[in-house]
Amino acid sequence: MANGFIRLARALALTDGESGAADFIRSGYGPYAPELAVLEKAITGTGDIDNPGNAALQGVAVDFMGLVRRRAVFGLIRDALGGALRSMRANAPVLVQTSGATGAFVGEALVIPISDAGFKAERYPAHKAAGMLVVTEELARVLGDDADAKLNRDLGDAVAEVVNDKFCSFDAPTSVAPGGIFYGATEVTATGNLAGDAAALIGAFQGDLARSAFILNPQTAATLNALGLDQMGAAGGYLMGVAAVTTTSVPVDFLGLVDVSRVGLIDEGFGLEVARHASISVANAQGPTSLINLWANNLRALRALWFVNWVVLDPAAVLWTQDSGAVGAALKAVGA
C-alpha cells in the first residue's frame, strides 16, 4: 500500500505501543487497513516490527522498499543491465575463490601438469543500515497522504544515501558494516583525459564487460556528454558501449568499473523503529554536536532499517581510476 510504511511509523510515534497504534490506524483508515496486520502480529508476539522476516511488514513497506532499492547504486546497475548482483543469503556458506587454476602446453604422451584452485568457505551476515527522520508531534498528527509521500521519500533517500556512500567507498569491512567495493581494488593509472581513462579501465579489465557497469559522478557523466559521447548524461547511460550509472557518492574525476556478476548482495528486507523518549545526537553545521531529548522537545524519531550486505567475490571484478582536474580541463576545452 502506498505510504503504508511511513503511516505505520506515524501511528507508532503518536501512541503508546502497538495497541494504541492499531486504534489510530483503525479510526483513521478503517478496519481493513493493511497496517493493522503488522500491528496485530506485534501485539500477539508473532512478528516484531523491526524484524525483516515479518512478511506483513514487508507487504506494507513494498513501496518504500522499491523506492530505496531503485535509489541504491546496485539497483541502478540492475536496471541498466537488466540483471542484479549475485543474490546471497545471510550467514549461508559461500565458496570464495582465492587462487585460480592454471594451464600449460603439453607434449604427446606426457604428464599433464595440474594445479589446485584455491577456495575457502565464508559466511556473511546482514548488516543494519539505518535512516532517521525526526518530526514534531504536532506535524505528525496533522500530516495527510501528500505529506506522508514526502516523508516516505525523505526517509527512503536517507537510507539509500548511507548505503550508496558505503558501497562506493574504499572503507574496509567491519563487524557492523560492509566494506566499500573499491577497498583493495586495483587502481589504473590516469591518462589525463576522461575518455582515455575509460579506455584504460576497459583495457585492463579482467571481468565480463557484458555484465559490468561504470560508476561515476553525475557531473563527470555530463562532461563526457559535452565531449561528444552522446550516450552519456547526468543520469547515466553507456560509456564506450558499457553500461554506466551515476551517483554523488563518488567524487568528480573518479571512474570505477565493476563486474556485478562477481559481487554478492545480501538483501534481507526492511524493519522499522520509532522513538519518543530517547536522546539523539544532532550535528549542527554552525557549532558542535548537541544532545537533544525527544520527549522534552516534543519530537518523534522514525527510523527505517535495511538489513543488507555485499561482498566482492573476485578482486579482479573491480577497477578504478581518479584523474584529478580532468573534468575541469574537459569543460574548459569545450568552452563551458
C-alpha positions as a Markdown table, in Angstrom:
| # | Residue | x | y | z |
|---|---|---|---|---|
| 1 | Met | 0.0 | 0.0 | 0.0 |
| 2 | Ala | 1.3 | 3.5 | -0.9 |
| 3 | Asn | 3.0 | 5.2 | 2.0 |
| 4 | Gly | 2.0 | 2.4 | 4.4 |
| 5 | Phe | 5.4 | 2.2 | 5.9 |
| 6 | Ile | 5.5 | 5.9 | 7.0 |
| 7 | Arg | 1.9 | 5.8 | 8.1 |
| 8 | Leu | 2.7 | 2.8 | 10.3 |
| 9 | Ala | 5.6 | 4.8 | 11.7 |
| 10 | Arg | 3.5 | 7.8 | 12.5 |
| 11 | Ala | 0.9 | 5.7 | 14.2 |
| 12 | Leu | 3.6 | 4.2 | 16.5 |
| 13 | Ala | 5.1 | 7.6 | 17.1 |
| 14 | Leu | 1.9 | 9.2 | 18.2 |
| 15 | Thr | 0.6 | 6.4 | 20.5 |
| 16 | Asp | 1.7 | 4.3 | 23.4 |
| 17 | Gly | 2.6 | 0.9 | 21.9 |
| 18 | Glu | 1.2 | -1.3 | 19.2 |
| 19 | Ser | -2.4 | -1.4 | 20.7 |
| 20 | Gly | -2.7 | 2.4 | 20.6 |
| 21 | Ala | -1.2 | 2.4 | 17.1 |
| 22 | Ala | -3.8 | -0.1 | 15.9 |
| 23 | Asp | -6.6 | 2.1 | 17.3 |
| 24 | Phe | -5.1 | 5.1 | 15.5 |
| 25 | Ile | -4.9 | 3.2 | 12.1 |
| 26 | Arg | -8.4 | 1.7 | 12.6 |
| 27 | Ser | -10.0 | 5.0 | 13.3 |
| 28 | Gly | -8.3 | 6.8 | 10.5 |
| 29 | Tyr | -8.1 | 4.2 | 7.8 |
| 30 | Gly | -10.7 | 1.6 | 8.6 |
| 31 | Pro | -10.8 | -1.9 | 10.0 |
| 32 | Tyr | -9.1 | -3.5 | 6.9 |
| 33 | Ala | -6.1 | -1.2 | 6.6 |
| 34 | Pro | -3.1 | -3.5 | 5.9 |
| 35 | Glu | -1.0 | -1.8 | 8.6 |
| 36 | Leu | -3.3 | -3.5 | 11.1 |
| 37 | Ala | -1.9 | -6.9 | 10.2 |
| 38 | Val | 1.6 | -5.8 | 11.2 |
| 39 | Leu | 0.4 | -4.3 | 14.5 |
| 40 | Glu | -1.7 | -7.4 | 15.3 |
| 41 | Lys | 1.3 | -9.6 | 14.8 |
| 42 | Ala | 3.3 | -7.4 | 17.1 |
| 43 | Ile | 0.6 | -7.4 | 19.8 |
| 44 | Thr | 0.4 | -11.2 | 19.7 |
| 45 | Gly | 4.1 | -11.6 | 19.7 |
| 46 | Thr | 4.2 | -13.3 | 16.3 |
| 47 | Gly | 6.0 | -10.6 | 14.3 |
| 48 | Asp | 8.4 | -7.9 | 15.5 |
| 49 | Ile | 8.1 | -4.6 | 13.7 |
| 50 | Asp | 11.9 | -4.3 | 13.5 |
| 51 | Asn | 12.2 | -7.8 | 12.0 |
| 52 | Pro | 12.8 | -8.1 | 8.3 |
| 53 | Gly | 11.3 | -11.6 | 8.4 |
| 54 | Asn | 7.9 | -10.1 | 9.2 |
| 55 | Ala | 6.0 | -10.8 | 6.0 |
| 56 | Ala | 3.2 | -8.4 | 6.9 |
| 57 | Leu | 5.6 | -5.6 | 7.4 |
| 58 | Gln | 7.4 | -6.2 | 4.1 |
| 59 | Gly | 4.0 | -6.1 | 2.4 |
| 60 | Val | 3.1 | -2.7 | 3.9 |
| 61 | Ala | 6.6 | -1.4 | 3.1 |
| 62 | Val | 6.6 | -2.6 | -0.5 |
| 63 | Asp | 6.5 | 1.0 | -2.0 |
| 64 | Phe | 9.2 | 2.2 | 0.5 |
| 65 | Met | 11.4 | -0.8 | -0.3 |
| 66 | Gly | 11.0 | -0.2 | -4.0 |
| 67 | Leu | 12.0 | 3.5 | -3.6 |
| 68 | Val | 15.1 | 2.7 | -1.6 |
| 69 | Arg | 16.2 | -0.2 | -3.9 |
| 70 | Arg | 15.8 | 1.9 | -7.0 |
| 71 | Arg | 17.9 | 4.7 | -5.5 |
| 72 | Ala | 20.7 | 2.3 | -4.4 |
| 73 | Val | 23.7 | 2.1 | -6.8 |
| 74 | Phe | 23.2 | -1.6 | -7.2 |
| 75 | Gly | 19.6 | -1.0 | -8.0 |
| 76 | Leu | 20.6 | 1.4 | -10.7 |
| 77 | Ile | 23.1 | -1.2 | -12.1 |
| 78 | Arg | 20.3 | -3.8 | -12.1 |
| 79 | Asp | 18.1 | -1.5 | -14.1 |
| 80 | Ala | 20.9 | -0.6 | -16.5 |
| 81 | Leu | 22.0 | -4.2 | -17.1 |
| 82 | Gly | 18.6 | -6.0 | -16.7 |
| 83 | Gly | 20.2 | -8.1 | -14.0 |
| 84 | Ala | 21.2 | -7.8 | -10.4 |
| 85 | Leu | 24.2 | -8.5 | -8.3 |
| 86 | Arg | 24.6 | -12.2 | -7.3 |
| 87 | Ser | 22.0 | -12.9 | -4.7 |
| 88 | Met | 23.2 | -14.4 | -1.4 |
| 89 | Arg | 21.5 | -15.4 | 1.9 |
| 90 | Ala | 22.7 | -14.0 | 5.2 |
| 91 | Asn | 25.1 | -16.4 | 7.1 |
| 92 | Ala | 24.8 | -19.0 | 4.3 |
| 93 | Pro | 28.2 | -20.6 | 3.4 |
| 94 | Val | 29.7 | -19.0 | 0.2 |
| 95 | Leu | 32.6 | -20.5 | -1.7 |
| 96 | Val | 35.1 | -17.8 | -2.5 |
| 97 | Gln | 38.0 | -18.5 | -4.9 |
| 98 | Thr | 41.4 | -17.4 | -3.5 |
| 99 | Ser | 43.5 | -18.6 | -6.5 |
| 100 | Gly | 42.8 | -19.8 | -10.0 |
| 101 | Ala | 43.6 | -22.9 | -11.9 |
| 102 | Thr | 46.5 | -22.8 | -14.4 |
| 103 | Gly | 47.0 | -24.4 | -17.8 |
| 104 | Ala | 50.1 | -25.5 | -19.8 |
| 105 | Phe | 51.1 | -26.8 | -23.3 |
| 106 | Val | 51.8 | -30.5 | -23.1 |
| 107 | Gly | 53.7 | -32.8 | -25.4 |
| 108 | Glu | 52.3 | -36.0 | -26.8 |
| 109 | Ala | 52.1 | -38.8 | -24.1 |
| 110 | Leu | 53.5 | -36.5 | -21.4 |
| 111 | Val | 52.0 | -35.9 | -18.0 |
| 112 | Ile | 49.6 | -33.0 | -17.8 |
| 113 | Pro | 50.6 | -30.7 | -15.0 |
| 114 | Ile | 47.7 | -29.8 | -12.7 |
| 115 | Ser | 47.2 | -27.2 | -10.1 |
| 116 | Asp | 44.8 | -26.7 | -7.3 |
| 117 | Ala | 42.4 | -23.8 | -7.5 |
| 118 | Gly | 42.2 | -22.2 | -4.0 |
| 119 | Phe | 38.8 | -21.9 | -2.3 |
| 120 | Lys | 37.5 | -21.0 | 1.1 |
| 121 | Ala | 34.1 | -21.0 | 2.6 |
| 122 | Glu | 32.9 | -17.7 | 4.1 |
| 123 | Arg | 29.7 | -16.6 | 5.9 |
| 124 | Tyr | 28.5 | -13.1 | 5.7 |
| 125 | Pro | 25.8 | -11.5 | 7.9 |
| 126 | Ala | 23.2 | -8.9 | 7.0 |
| 127 | His | 24.3 | -5.5 | 8.4 |
| 128 | Lys | 21.9 | -2.9 | 9.5 |
| 129 | Ala | 21.7 | 0.4 | 7.5 |
| 130 | Ala | 19.6 | 3.0 | 9.2 |
| 131 | Gly | 18.0 | 6.2 | 8.1 |
| 132 | Met | 16.3 | 8.5 | 10.6 |
| 133 | Leu | 13.7 | 11.2 | 10.3 |
| 134 | Val | 12.8 | 13.5 | 13.3 |
| 135 | Val | 9.4 | 15.4 | 13.3 |
| 136 | Thr | 7.4 | 17.3 | 15.8 |
| 137 | Glu | 4.4 | 15.6 | 17.4 |
| 138 | Glu | 2.1 | 18.3 | 16.0 |
| 139 | Leu | 3.4 | 17.8 | 12.5 |
| 140 | Ala | 3.0 | 14.0 | 12.8 |
| 141 | Arg | -0.7 | 14.5 | 13.8 |
| 142 | Val | -1.7 | 16.7 | 11.0 |
| 143 | Leu | 0.0 | 15.0 | 8.2 |
| 144 | Gly | -2.1 | 13.7 | 5.3 |
| 145 | Asp | -1.4 | 11.4 | 2.4 |
| 146 | Asp | 0.6 | 14.1 | 0.4 |
| 147 | Ala | 2.9 | 14.7 | 3.4 |
| 148 | Asp | 3.2 | 11.0 | 4.0 |
| 149 | Ala | 4.5 | 10.6 | 0.5 |
| 150 | Lys | 7.1 | 13.4 | 1.1 |
| 151 | Leu | 8.2 | 11.8 | 4.4 |
| 152 | Asn | 8.4 | 8.4 | 2.7 |
| 153 | Arg | 10.8 | 9.9 | 0.0 |
| 154 | Asp | 12.9 | 11.7 | 2.6 |
| 155 | Leu | 13.3 | 8.6 | 4.8 |
| 156 | Gly | 14.0 | 6.4 | 1.7 |
| 157 | Asp | 16.6 | 8.9 | 0.4 |
| 158 | Ala | 18.3 | 8.9 | 3.8 |
| 159 | Val | 18.6 | 5.1 | 3.8 |
| 160 | Ala | 19.7 | 4.9 | 0.1 |
| 161 | Glu | 22.4 | 7.6 | 0.7 |
| 162 | Val | 24.0 | 5.9 | 3.6 |
| 163 | Val | 24.1 | 2.6 | 1.6 |
| 164 | Asn | 25.5 | 4.2 | -1.5 |
| 165 | Asp | 28.2 | 6.1 | 0.4 |
| 166 | Lys | 29.4 | 2.8 | 1.9 |
| 167 | Phe | 29.0 | 0.7 | -1.2 |
| 168 | Cys | 31.1 | 3.2 | -3.3 |
| 169 | Ser | 33.8 | 3.7 | -0.6 |
| 170 | Phe | 37.3 | 2.5 | 0.0 |
| 171 | Asp | 36.4 | 1.5 | 3.6 |
| 172 | Ala | 37.5 | -1.8 | 5.0 |
| 173 | Pro | 34.7 | -4.1 | 6.2 |
| 174 | Thr | 34.0 | -4.1 | 10.0 |
| 175 | Ser | 31.9 | -6.1 | 12.3 |
| 176 | Val | 28.9 | -3.7 | 11.9 |
| 177 | Ala | 29.2 | -2.5 | 8.3 |
| 178 | Pro | 30.3 | -3.8 | 4.9 |
| 179 | Gly | 33.4 | -2.6 | 3.2 |
| 180 | Gly | 33.3 | -0.5 | 0.1 |
| 181 | Ile | 33.6 | -2.3 | -3.2 |
| 182 | Phe | 36.7 | -0.3 | -4.0 |
| 183 | Tyr | 38.5 | -1.5 | -0.9 |
| 184 | Gly | 41.6 | -3.3 | -2.1 |
| 185 | Ala | 40.7 | -2.9 | -5.7 |
| 186 | Thr | 43.3 | -2.2 | -8.3 |
| 187 | Glu | 43.9 | 1.4 | -9.4 |
| 188 | Val | 44.6 | 2.1 | -13.1 |
| 189 | Thr | 46.9 | 5.0 | -13.9 |
| 190 | Ala | 45.1 | 8.0 | -15.1 |
| 191 | Thr | 45.7 | 9.2 | -18.6 |
| 192 | Gly | 45.0 | 12.9 | -18.3 |
| 193 | Asn | 41.6 | 12.9 | -20.0 |
| 194 | Leu | 38.3 | 11.3 | -19.2 |
| 195 | Ala | 37.8 | 9.3 | -22.4 |
| 196 | Gly | 41.4 | 7.9 | -22.1 |
| 197 | Asp | 40.7 | 6.9 | -18.5 |
| 198 | Ala | 37.6 | 4.9 | -19.5 |
| 199 | Ala | 39.6 | 3.2 | -22.3 |
| 200 | Ala | 42.4 | 2.4 | -19.9 |
| 201 | Leu | 39.9 | 0.8 | -17.5 |
| 202 | Ile | 38.4 | -1.3 | -20.2 |
| 203 | Gly | 41.8 | -2.4 | -21.5 |
| 204 | Ala | 42.9 | -3.5 | -18.0 |
| 205 | Phe | 39.7 | -5.1 | -17.0 |
| 206 | Gln | 39.5 | -8.9 | -16.4 |
| 207 | Gly | 35.8 | -9.1 | -15.8 |
| 208 | Asp | 32.9 | -9.7 | -18.1 |
| 209 | Leu | 32.1 | -6.3 | -19.7 |
| 210 | Ala | 28.6 | -7.5 | -20.7 |
| 211 | Arg | 27.8 | -7.8 | -17.0 |
| 212 | Ser | 29.7 | -4.7 | -15.9 |
| 213 | Ala | 29.0 | -1.1 | -15.3 |
| 214 | Phe | 30.9 | 2.1 | -14.9 |
| 215 | Ile | 30.2 | 4.1 | -11.7 |
| 216 | Leu | 30.8 | 7.9 | -11.9 |
| 217 | Asn | 29.6 | 11.2 | -10.6 |
| 218 | Pro | 26.8 | 12.9 | -12.5 |
| 219 | Gln | 29.0 | 15.9 | -13.3 |
| 220 | Thr | 31.6 | 13.6 | -14.8 |
| 221 | Ala | 28.9 | 11.9 | -16.9 |
| 222 | Ala | 27.5 | 15.3 | -18.1 |
| 223 | Thr | 31.0 | 16.4 | -19.0 |
| 224 | Leu | 31.5 | 13.2 | -21.1 |
| 225 | Asn | 28.3 | 14.2 | -23.0 |
| 226 | Ala | 29.8 | 17.6 | -23.6 |
| 227 | Leu | 32.8 | 15.9 | -25.1 |
| 228 | Gly | 30.6 | 14.2 | -27.7 |
| 229 | Leu | 29.8 | 10.9 | -26.0 |
| 230 | Asp | 26.0 | 11.3 | -26.7 |
| 231 | Gln | 25.0 | 8.1 | -25.0 |
| 232 | Met | 26.1 | 9.5 | -21.6 |
| 233 | Gly | 24.3 | 12.0 | -19.4 |
| 234 | Ala | 24.0 | 13.1 | -15.8 |
| 235 | Ala | 21.6 | 10.2 | -15.2 |
| 236 | Gly | 24.0 | 7.6 | -16.7 |
| 237 | Gly | 23.8 | 5.8 | -20.0 |
| 238 | Tyr | 26.6 | 4.0 | -21.9 |
| 239 | Leu | 30.3 | 4.8 | -21.9 |
| 240 | Met | 32.2 | 3.2 | -24.8 |
| 241 | Gly | 29.5 | 0.6 | -25.1 |
| 242 | Val | 29.5 | -0.3 | -21.4 |
| 243 | Ala | 26.5 | 0.5 | -19.1 |
| 244 | Ala | 27.2 | 3.4 | -16.7 |
| 245 | Val | 25.4 | 4.6 | -13.6 |
| 246 | Thr | 25.8 | 7.9 | -11.7 |
| 247 | Thr | 25.9 | 8.8 | -8.0 |
| 248 | Thr | 27.1 | 11.6 | -5.9 |
| 249 | Ser | 28.7 | 9.1 | -3.6 |
| 250 | Val | 31.8 | 9.1 | -5.8 |
| 251 | Pro | 33.9 | 12.2 | -6.4 |
| 252 | Val | 34.2 | 14.1 | -9.6 |
| 253 | Asp | 37.1 | 12.9 | -11.8 |
| 254 | Phe | 36.5 | 9.3 | -10.5 |
| 255 | Leu | 35.7 | 6.3 | -12.7 |
| 256 | Gly | 35.0 | 2.8 | -11.4 |
| 257 | Leu | 34.3 | -0.3 | -13.4 |
| 258 | Val | 32.6 | -3.3 | -11.7 |
| 259 | Asp | 31.6 | -6.8 | -12.9 |
| 260 | Val | 28.4 | -7.1 | -10.9 |
| 261 | Ser | 28.2 | -10.9 | -11.5 |
| 262 | Arg | 31.2 | -11.2 | -9.2 |
| 263 | Val | 29.7 | -9.1 | -6.4 |
| 264 | Gly | 27.4 | -10.8 | -4.0 |
| 265 | Leu | 24.4 | -9.0 | -2.4 |
| 266 | Ile | 22.5 | -9.9 | 0.7 |
| 267 | Asp | 19.2 | -8.1 | 1.0 |
| 268 | Glu | 17.1 | -9.4 | 3.9 |
| 269 | Gly | 14.4 | -6.7 | 3.8 |
| 270 | Phe | 13.4 | -3.8 | 6.0 |
| 271 | Gly | 12.5 | -3.0 | 9.6 |
| 272 | Leu | 11.0 | -0.1 | 11.5 |
| 273 | Glu | 11.8 | 1.6 | 14.8 |
| 274 | Val | 10.1 | 4.5 | 16.5 |
| 275 | Ala | 11.4 | 6.5 | 19.5 |
| 276 | Arg | 9.5 | 9.0 | 21.7 |
| 277 | His | 11.7 | 9.2 | 24.8 |
| 278 | Ala | 15.3 | 8.8 | 23.5 |
| 279 | Ser | 18.0 | 11.4 | 23.3 |
| 280 | Ile | 19.6 | 11.8 | 19.9 |
| 281 | Ser | 22.9 | 13.4 | 18.9 |
| 282 | Val | 22.3 | 16.2 | 16.3 |
| 283 | Ala | 25.1 | 17.5 | 14.2 |
| 284 | Asn | 24.9 | 21.3 | 13.8 |
| 285 | Ala | 26.7 | 22.9 | 10.9 |
| 286 | Gln | 27.0 | 26.1 | 12.9 |
| 287 | Gly | 28.6 | 24.6 | 16.0 |
| 288 | Pro | 29.3 | 21.4 | 18.0 |
| 289 | Thr | 27.2 | 18.3 | 18.1 |
| 290 | Ser | 24.4 | 18.6 | 20.6 |
| 291 | Leu | 22.3 | 16.0 | 22.5 |
| 292 | Ile | 18.5 | 16.5 | 22.1 |
| 293 | Asn | 15.9 | 14.8 | 24.2 |
| 294 | Leu | 12.9 | 13.8 | 22.1 |
| 295 | Trp | 10.3 | 13.9 | 24.9 |
| 296 | Ala | 11.4 | 17.3 | 26.3 |
| 297 | Asn | 11.3 | 18.8 | 22.8 |
| 298 | Asn | 8.0 | 17.2 | 21.7 |
| 299 | Leu | 9.8 | 15.3 | 18.9 |
| 300 | Arg | 9.4 | 11.9 | 17.4 |
| 301 | Ala | 12.1 | 9.9 | 15.7 |
| 302 | Leu | 11.2 | 7.5 | 12.8 |
| 303 | Arg | 13.9 | 5.1 | 11.8 |
| 304 | Ala | 14.0 | 2.7 | 8.8 |
| 305 | Leu | 16.3 | -0.2 | 8.8 |
| 306 | Trp | 17.7 | -2.0 | 5.8 |
| 307 | Phe | 19.3 | -5.4 | 6.5 |
| 308 | Val | 21.9 | -5.5 | 3.7 |
| 309 | Asn | 25.4 | -6.5 | 2.9 |
| 310 | Trp | 27.6 | -7.1 | -0.1 |
| 311 | Val | 31.0 | -8.7 | -0.9 |
| 312 | Val | 33.3 | -8.6 | -3.8 |
| 313 | Leu | 33.8 | -12.3 | -4.6 |
| 314 | Asp | 36.7 | -11.8 | -7.1 |
| 315 | Pro | 39.2 | -8.9 | -6.7 |
| 316 | Ala | 39.6 | -8.8 | -10.4 |
| 317 | Ala | 36.0 | -7.7 | -10.7 |
| 318 | Val | 36.7 | -4.1 | -9.7 |
| 319 | Leu | 39.0 | -1.4 | -11.2 |
| 320 | Trp | 39.1 | 2.3 | -10.6 |
| 321 | Thr | 41.0 | 5.5 | -11.5 |
| 322 | Gln | 40.9 | 9.1 | -10.4 |
| 323 | Asp | 42.1 | 11.8 | -12.8 |
| 324 | Ser | 42.4 | 15.0 | -10.7 |
| 325 | Gly | 41.4 | 18.0 | -12.7 |
| 326 | Ala | 40.2 | 16.0 | -15.8 |
| 327 | Val | 36.6 | 17.3 | -15.6 |
| 328 | Gly | 37.6 | 20.9 | -15.2 |
| 329 | Ala | 40.1 | 20.6 | -18.1 |
| 330 | Ala | 37.5 | 19.0 | -20.3 |
| 331 | Leu | 34.9 | 21.7 | -19.6 |
| 332 | Lys | 37.5 | 24.4 | -20.3 |
| 333 | Ala | 38.3 | 22.6 | -23.6 |
| 334 | Val | 34.7 | 22.8 | -24.8 |
| 335 | Gly | 34.3 | 26.3 | -23.6 |
| 336 | Ala | 31.9 | 25.7 | -20.7 |
